[in-house]
Amino acid sequence: MKVYNWIKHQIQHKMHHLSLKHLKTVLKKHGWALLIIIIGWEIIEDVVFPSIFWFMGKNIDPSFFALIPASFIICLHWLAVPFLWGLWIKISGSKEKIDEHICSHDCQTKEYEHE
């Protein structure tokens, strides 16, 4: 049952980042650049990674098919979004900083650990 709850929590967390309310807040605070980075990364996690694993499972080794569901559950935006944001800031020359809670798992993970 713990695995089911963890998977359910991960999917809910992923959906929270794509909720209209959260996206509007990000747009107001940080503008289009961060909004595009967040949405783009979620597309990479949910479309590109499974496609790569499917291709690798078909052409290299069938064990890669097992990674397709994992790419929907495992969330890497806590690492990728700040990295891409920092890269954007460096390229654009802006001095804006990202709020830690936008990409942090701390608030969500601490909540889950008590279950």
C-alpha positions as CSV (number, residue, x, y, z in Angstrom):
1,M,0.0,0.0,0.0
2,K,3.0,2.3,0.6
3,V,4.1,2.0,-3.0
4,Y,0.6,2.9,-4.2
5,N,0.4,5.9,-1.9
6,W,3.9,7.1,-3.1
7,I,2.9,6.7,-6.8
8,K,-0.4,8.6,-6.1
9,H,1.5,11.3,-4.3
10,Q,4.1,11.7,-7.1
11,I,1.3,12.0,-9.8
12,Q,-0.6,14.5,-7.7
13,H,2.6,16.5,-7.2
14,K,3.3,16.5,-10.9
15,M,-0.3,17.6,-11.6
16,H,0.1,20.5,-9.1
17,H,2.9,21.9,-11.1
18,L,0.7,21.9,-14.2
19,S,-2.4,23.4,-12.5
20,L,-3.7,26.6,-13.9
21,K,-3.4,28.3,-10.5
22,H,0.2,27.4,-10.1
23,L,1.1,28.4,-13.7
24,K,-0.6,31.8,-13.3
25,T,1.4,32.4,-10.1
26,V,4.6,31.6,-11.8
27,L,3.7,33.8,-14.7
28,K,2.9,36.8,-12.4
29,K,6.1,36.5,-10.4
30,H,8.7,35.5,-13.0
31,G,7.2,36.0,-16.4
32,W,7.0,33.9,-19.6
33,A,10.6,32.6,-19.4
34,L,10.1,30.5,-16.3
35,L,6.6,29.4,-17.3
36,I,7.9,28.1,-20.6
37,I,10.8,26.3,-18.8
38,I,8.4,24.6,-16.4
39,I,6.0,23.5,-19.1
40,G,8.8,22.5,-21.5
41,W,10.4,20.4,-18.8
42,E,7.2,18.6,-18.0
43,I,6.7,17.8,-21.7
44,I,10.2,16.4,-21.8
45,E,9.5,14.3,-18.7
46,D,6.1,13.1,-19.9
47,V,6.6,12.8,-23.7
48,V,10.2,12.8,-24.7
49,F,11.6,10.4,-22.0
50,P,8.9,7.7,-22.5
51,S,9.5,8.0,-26.3
52,I,13.2,7.5,-25.9
53,F,12.6,4.5,-23.6
54,W,10.1,3.0,-26.1
55,F,12.6,3.4,-28.9
56,M,15.4,1.9,-26.9
57,G,13.1,-1.0,-25.8
58,K,12.2,-1.7,-29.4
59,N,15.7,-1.4,-30.9
60,I,18.2,-2.2,-28.1
61,D,16.8,-4.3,-25.3
62,P,13.2,-4.9,-24.2
63,S,14.1,-4.1,-20.6
64,F,14.0,-0.4,-21.4
65,F,10.2,-0.7,-21.7
66,A,10.1,-1.0,-17.9
67,L,11.4,2.6,-17.7
68,I,8.3,4.1,-19.5
69,P,6.1,4.1,-16.4
70,A,9.0,5.2,-14.3
71,S,9.4,8.4,-16.4
72,F,5.8,9.3,-15.5
73,I,6.3,8.8,-11.7
74,I,9.9,10.0,-11.1
75,C,10.0,13.8,-11.0
76,L,13.2,15.6,-11.9
77,H,11.9,19.2,-12.2
78,W,13.5,20.0,-8.8
79,L,16.8,19.6,-10.5
80,A,16.2,20.6,-14.1
81,V,14.1,23.7,-13.7
82,P,16.6,25.6,-11.5
83,F,19.4,24.5,-13.8
84,L,17.6,25.7,-17.0
85,W,16.5,28.9,-15.2
86,G,20.1,29.6,-14.2
87,L,21.2,29.0,-17.8
88,W,18.5,31.4,-19.0
89,I,19.5,34.1,-16.5
90,K,23.2,33.7,-17.6
91,I,22.2,33.9,-21.3
92,S,19.8,36.8,-20.9
93,G,21.9,38.8,-18.4
94,S,19.0,39.2,-16.0
95,K,19.5,39.3,-12.2
96,E,16.2,37.8,-11.3
97,K,16.2,34.9,-8.8
98,I,13.8,31.9,-8.6
99,D,11.7,31.2,-5.5
100,E,12.9,28.0,-3.9
101,H,9.3,26.7,-3.4
102,I,8.6,26.7,-7.1
103,C,10.8,23.7,-7.7
104,S,11.3,22.3,-4.3
105,H,10.0,18.9,-3.2
106,D,10.6,19.6,0.5
107,C,7.0,20.8,1.3
108,Q,5.5,17.9,-0.6
109,T,7.9,15.2,0.6
110,K,7.7,16.1,4.3
111,E,4.0,15.9,4.1
112,Y,4.2,12.4,2.6
113,E,6.7,11.0,5.1
114,H,4.2,11.1,7.9
115,E,1.8,8.7,6.2
